[in-house]
Amino acid sequence: QVPYNAFAAGLGDYKIVTTLCPGGKERMRRLMLMVQSKRFDPLPLLTHRFTLDKIVEAYDVFGSRRDGCLKVAIKP
């Protein structure tokens, strides 16, 4: 697990939710260190934002990579 303060250092009030394959925890740990040290900004990868009531559309856009979709954020 990545402690919340690592997110606060580089992402403000953003939260990353993901599932990890084997080896993914170590890659995520290294990624969070890069974000924390400001060597990597993940926000440009976030191409689409949806509210929770539009989650079906969000999955459709993400699944089909419509409109150049890379990553989707879902907000309550």
C-alpha positions as CSV (number, residue, x, y, z in Angstrom):
1,Q,0.0,0.0,0.0
2,V,1.1,3.6,-0.7
3,P,0.5,5.9,2.3
4,Y,-1.8,8.8,1.6
5,N,0.9,11.4,2.2
6,A,2.7,10.1,-0.9
7,F,-0.4,11.1,-2.9
8,A,-0.7,14.5,-1.1
9,A,2.9,15.4,-2.0
10,G,2.3,15.1,-5.8
11,L,-1.4,14.7,-6.5
12,G,-3.2,17.0,-4.1
13,D,-6.7,15.6,-3.5
14,Y,-6.5,13.1,-6.4
15,K,-6.7,9.4,-5.7
16,I,-5.5,6.5,-7.9
17,V,-7.5,3.3,-7.7
18,T,-6.1,0.3,-9.6
19,T,-5.7,-3.5,-9.5
20,L,-2.2,-4.8,-9.8
21,C,-0.8,-7.9,-11.6
22,P,2.2,-9.8,-10.2
23,G,5.1,-7.3,-10.0
24,G,2.6,-4.4,-10.2
25,K,3.1,-3.4,-6.5
26,E,6.8,-2.7,-7.0
27,R,6.1,-0.8,-10.2
28,M,3.4,1.2,-8.5
29,R,5.7,1.9,-5.6
30,R,8.4,3.3,-8.0
31,L,5.8,5.3,-9.9
32,M,4.6,6.9,-6.7
33,L,8.1,7.8,-5.7
34,M,8.5,9.5,-9.1
35,V,5.2,11.4,-8.7
36,Q,6.2,12.4,-5.1
37,S,9.6,13.7,-6.4
38,K,7.9,15.5,-9.3
39,R,9.8,13.6,-11.9
40,F,6.5,12.3,-13.4
41,D,3.2,14.1,-13.7
42,P,0.4,11.5,-14.3
43,L,-2.4,14.1,-14.8
44,P,-1.8,14.5,-18.6
45,L,-2.7,10.8,-19.0
46,L,-6.1,11.6,-17.5
47,T,-8.0,12.4,-20.6
48,H,-11.6,12.0,-19.5
49,R,-13.6,12.8,-16.4
50,F,-17.1,11.5,-15.5
51,T,-19.4,11.7,-12.5
52,L,-20.5,8.5,-10.8
53,D,-23.9,8.7,-12.5
54,K,-22.1,8.5,-15.9
55,I,-20.1,5.4,-15.0
56,V,-21.6,3.2,-17.8
57,E,-20.6,5.8,-20.4
58,A,-17.1,6.1,-18.8
59,Y,-16.6,2.3,-19.1
60,D,-17.8,2.5,-22.8
61,V,-15.4,5.3,-23.6
62,F,-12.5,3.7,-21.8
63,G,-13.2,0.2,-23.2
64,S,-13.4,1.5,-26.8
65,R,-10.6,4.1,-26.4
66,R,-13.1,6.5,-28.0
67,D,-12.0,10.1,-28.4
68,G,-8.4,9.3,-27.7
69,C,-9.2,8.0,-24.2
70,L,-6.1,7.0,-22.2
71,K,-7.4,7.1,-18.6
72,V,-10.7,8.0,-17.0
73,A,-11.4,9.6,-13.6
74,I,-14.7,8.9,-11.8
75,K,-15.9,11.5,-9.3
76,P,-18.8,11.0,-6.9
